[in-house]
Amino acid sequence: MNTNPWMSLLGLANRARKIISGEELSVKEIRSGKAKLVLLSADASANTTKKITDKCKSYEVPYKLVEDRHLLGQAIGKEARVVVAVLDDGFAKKLMTLLD
């Protein structure tokens, strides 16, 4: 089962439909201003990492790195995921404290 507290919280956010996963969808949410926090897997490709971090910096969206894509996918009950955008302020703030 989920060993990390952030994974449990991310799973809860997923069930509340307050996250979006996938690179293109996350970029769209960052651009629209709906993304409050972006979780990026540490094993993402260099191209994806640069694209997401640059978007986050230019739109002033905080982002955090997590261990790997399998943990990120497992947290939301899906296959491996590289990028997840959190769309809710409350979930984003709590996840930031758990990931610090």
URKA-V496822 format. One record per residue. N is the residue number from 0. SS is DSSP state (H for helix, E for strand, C for the rest). PSI is psi in whole degrees, -180 to 180 (none if undefined). Layout:
# URKA-V496822
N|SS|PSI, N|SS|PSI
This chain:
# URKA-V496822
0|C|175, 1|C|123, 2|C|-28, 3|C|134, 4|H|-34, 5|H|-32, 6|H|-41, 7|H|-45, 8|H|-39, 9|H|-38, 10|H|-41, 11|H|-43, 12|H|-37, 13|H|-45, 14|H|-27, 15|C|3, 16|C|42, 17|C|15, 18|E|163, 19|E|139, 20|E|154, 21|C|147, 22|H|-54, 23|H|-44, 24|H|-38, 25|H|-42, 26|H|-41, 27|H|-42, 28|H|-34, 29|H|-46, 30|H|-39, 31|H|-11, 32|C|5, 33|C|-26, 34|C|128, 35|C|-24, 36|E|142, 37|E|130, 38|E|126, 39|E|132, 40|E|143, 41|C|-21, 42|C|21, 43|C|155, 44|C|158, 45|H|-39, 46|H|-48, 47|H|-45, 48|H|-46, 49|H|-45, 50|H|-49, 51|H|-46, 52|H|-38, 53|H|-43, 54|H|-45, 55|H|-42, 56|H|-43, 57|H|-29, 58|C|9, 59|C|48, 60|C|125, 61|E|150, 62|E|153, 63|E|147, 64|E|138, 65|E|164, 66|C|-60, 67|C|170, 68|H|-29, 69|H|-39, 70|H|-43, 71|H|-44, 72|H|-42, 73|H|-38, 74|H|-32, 75|C|11, 76|C|32, 77|C|-179, 78|C|-179, 79|C|132, 80|C|139, 81|C|-36, 82|E|134, 83|E|131, 84|E|130, 85|E|128, 86|C|3, 87|C|133, 88|H|-46, 89|H|-49, 90|H|-42, 91|H|-46, 92|H|-44, 93|H|-42, 94|H|-38, 95|H|-41, 96|H|-37, 97|H|-31, 98|H|-7, 99|C|none
